[in-house]
């Protein structure tokens, strides 16, 4: 009960979500200022057709 009250107050005052920009950039960079996996290339704006097809097939199962 206490944790529900705590999270309710936190959500109503400062919020409990990060900005969409920070979410797309990655929380490791937004929160810590560095990449967790250096050398791992992430491009949130690009999605290959193979990835999209595999994802939709997985969701539709």
Buried (B, 14 or more C-beta within 10 A) or exposed (E): EEEEEEEEEEEEEEEEEEEEEEEEBBEEEBEEEEEEEEEEEEEEEEEEEEEEEEEEEEEEE
